[in-house]
């Protein structure tokens, strides 16, 4: 069974999983909305297969409500 976790990045931290969904669509919708909250720099969705070690896969990430391209050269959101 796949589940979809949403995490956020804030200026002073990166959160652990905030919420887990059974549907990718619900996770995407929540992450897009959450990424618009005050002090939230971005929100991402990761998929997991329950009970299967090593199954974690990035799905997508959002900034300001907009889905961002998946790439390794993301801007430095933390200013370091």
Helices and strands as residue ranges (DSSP letters): E 2-10, E 13-14, E 19-21, H 24-34, E 40-49, E 57-63, E 66-67
